[in-house]
Amino acid sequence: MVNSLSNALEIVVRTDPGMVRGQNEDAVFANPNRGYVILADGMGGYNAGEVASGMATMFLSSELETAFVATPPHQIDRATGELFAHRCILDKVAMTNTAIYNTSESQAQYAGMGTTLVLALFYDNQMTVAHIGDSRLYRLRGDDFSVITRDHSLLQEQIDSGMISAEDARFSQNKNLVTRALGVDPEVETELSDHPVQPGDIYLLCSDGLNDMVEDEEIHLTLQMLAANLELAATQLIQMANDNGGRDNVSVILVKVLRDFPADRGWRSKFMTWLRTR
């Protein structure tokens, strides 16, 4: 049986249509017991973006729940040495990509739809991040505020190649041109990374409706000032985006690590760990 992480993580989820868009094509999901959160920013005509992001969060949340009930994410495949968390996430994202792509191919009103994805899974005092597109994950640790993900966008490619400076990129017209999205092509490459976590860390997942409207410095300051009240912090971040124009849907998920959450490996594993530390 997998222990609930609800006592180790504080999670707040918010989404808002913004000040301009008539509908909300973002989708957010949190499973405090299993320790994962999902944010998707849909794209496509009419309500197709809403369908794509909704399918992404619905499919992934259901599939991950089923998988982690049967097998804990920290388990390692003896044959390959691969973490179950990695294989599971990659497989489930691929399944979700296929589902969205097939729907867009078979129903004309959804043609070309797709969605960004940022998914964070917390287990065994670490976090695995799956990332596609330009939705982001930030970490606040003490005074350090940094972006964990790297945008899959034309603008980021231009910055990386030296064609444009990071300062000039703030005013670019190419901000929303992603180079990778879930459901647009038959296959998608998921960027996967692992990060150790510490009590006191605050993680922010957001759609570009936040970071396009609010400078990173302001986000940093807001999280620092309101670290003790995540509900207020989430509300304030969305309000700031809307106050600055709210040109897009804006979604935020905040996760604060309250305490350590090592995996329960049973007495045999604990005994072997004790032996190795003698």
N, C-alpha and C positions, 0 to 999 in steps of 0.2 A: 504494500500500500504506500502511495506517495503522500508525504506530509504536505499539508496546505502551506502555501507561502503568504497567505493573507496577513499573518502577524509579522512578517519580515518586510513587507513592501506596502507602502501607501501609494495608491493609484487614484488619479483624478483624470477624468475624460471630458472634453468639451468640443463641440463643433457648432459653427455658426455660419449662416449663408453670406454674411458680409453685408455691405451697403449697396452693392450694385447688382449682383446676380439674383435672378428670380428664383433659383433653386439651389439646393446644396448637393454638389456632386462629390463631396468628401464623405468618407465612412470611417468610423472608429470603433474599436472593440477592445475590451480588457477582460482577462480571466485571472482574477487575483489568486485563486486557489492553485492554479497550474503555473502562474508566474509568467504569462505572456500578454503582450499588448500588440495591436495591429492598427496601422493607419494607412488609408488609401485615398488618393486624390484622383478622381475619375476624369476622363476626357472623352469627347465625342459629341456629336450633334444631338439636339433635343434632350432627352433624358438618358441618352446612352451612357454618358459618363457616370451617372448615378447608378445605373445598372451594373457597370463594370466594377466600380468600387464596392458596391453592395455584395456582388458575387464574391469578390476577393475576400472580404472580411468574413462573410458567411461560410464559404467553403473552407477557408483556412482555420477558422476558429473551431469548426466542427471536426475537421480531420485531425487537427492537433490534439484536441481533447481526447478523441478515441485512441489515438496512438500513444499518448503519454499515460493513459490509464493502464495500458497493457505493458509498456516498457518505459522505464525512467529515462529522461534525457541524458543523464550522465553515463549510462551504460555504454561500454565499449565493445564493438564487434571483435571477437578474438581472431577472426580470420584476416580482417583488413586493418584493425587498429583504429577504426573510424568511430567517432562519437555517434551515438544514435541520434542525438539532437541535430547534427549536421545532415545525416542521411535523410532523416524524417522531414526536416524543413525543405531541403532541396526537392525531395519527391513530391511533397504536398504543394509546393509552389508550382512545380511543373504541371501537376494535375489541374491546378486552378487556372494556369495559363491556357491549357488546352480547353477547359470548359468555357472560358471567356471568348477565346478565339473561335471555337466552333459555334457559339451563339451568334457572334458577329457575322460569321460566314453564312449562317443559315437563315438569319432574320434581317431583312434589308434595313429596317429602322435602327438596327444596332451596328451597321457596317462601320468598321474602322474604330470601334470603341476600344478603350484601354484604360489602364490606371497605373499610377505609381504605387509603390509599396515600401513601407518600412515596418519591420517586425522585430521586436525585442523579446527574447526568451531568457528569463532569469532562473538559474539553477546552480547549485553547488558553488555558491559565492562567485559566480561569473555570469556574463551576459553574452549570448550569441545574437548577432544582428544580421538580418536578411534585408537587402536593400536593392530596389530597382527604381530608377527615375530620380526626381529632384525633391522629393519629400526628405526631411532631414531628421537626424538624431543628434542632439547636443548633450554634453555632460558638464554639470557644475560640481567640481570637487574642491572644497575650500574656496580659495580665491580664483582658481583656474576654471575658465569657461571655454570649452572647445567643441568643435564639430567632429563627431565620430564618423559620420558618413561623408562621402564625396559625391556631389551631384553628377548624375549621368545626363549631362546637358551639353548643348552646343557651346554655351557660354563658358562652362567649365573647361571644355576642350580648348577654347580660345585662350583662356587664362593659362592653362598648362603649357600651351605651345608658345606663349609669349606674345601672341597677337594683340592682347589687350591686358591692361593692368587690372588688378583687383579693384582699385579705386574707380577706374573708368567703367568697370563691369556693373557697378551700382546703377549706372544710368543707361545701360544697354537696352535695346529693343528686343534682344534675343533671349530674354530671361526664361521664357516659358517653352523653349524648344528642347524637348527631352530627346536623348539619343537611345533610350532604353525604356520600355514600358511593358507592363504585364498585359497579355491578351492581344497584342497587336500582331505578333508573328506566331507561327506554329511552335517555335521554341524561344525560350528567353534565358539569358544568362543572369543568374542571381549572384550578387556580391555578398559573400558571407564572411563575417569576422567575429573573433572572440575577444572579450575584454574582462579582466578581473574587476570586481566591484567592491566597494568599501561602504560600511555604515556611514551615513551622512551624505552620500552621493545623491544628486538629483539628476534624473534623465528627462529630457524634453524631446518628444517626437512631435513634429509639426508638418503641416502642408505649407507650400510656398506662399499661401495667403498670409502667413505670419511673417516670415523672414523677408518677403518682398516689400512689406509695409513697415516693418520695424527693424531698425539696425540691431546687429548682434550685441553691441554695447548696451543698448537699452534693454534687450532681453536679459542679458547678464545681470544688470543692475536690478531689474524687477525680481528675478529669481532669488538674488541674494537678499534683497530687502524683505521678501515675502516667503522665505524658505520655511518658516514655521507654520505657514497657512497655505497649503497647496491649492485649496479651493479658491481662495482669493487671488493667488498668483495666476491660475488658469483664467479666471474671469478678467483679470487686469490685462493679461496678454492679448486676449481677444478684443477687449475694449480699445487698447492701444492701436491695434491693426485697423479697427473700424474708425477710430478718430483720425487716422492718417489717410483715410479714403476708402478702406475696405473694398478694394476693387475685385477681390476674389473671395471664395469661401475660405474660412480660416478654422483650422482644427488643431487642438493641442492635446497631448497625453503627457502627464507628469507622473514620474515614478520616483519616490524617495525610498532609499534603502535604510530601513530602521535598525536592522541587526543582521548578523551573519546568518547564512542559511546553508550550511554544508549538507551534502547529500547523505542520506541514511543508507549506508552500504551493508548493514548487517554485522553481526558479531565477528564473522570470519575476516571480512575486509578490515574492520577496526583493529583486530588482533594483528594482522599482517602489517598495517600501518604503524602500530605501536612498536613492533619488532624492528621496523626500518628506522625508527627514530631513536632507538636505544644506542 
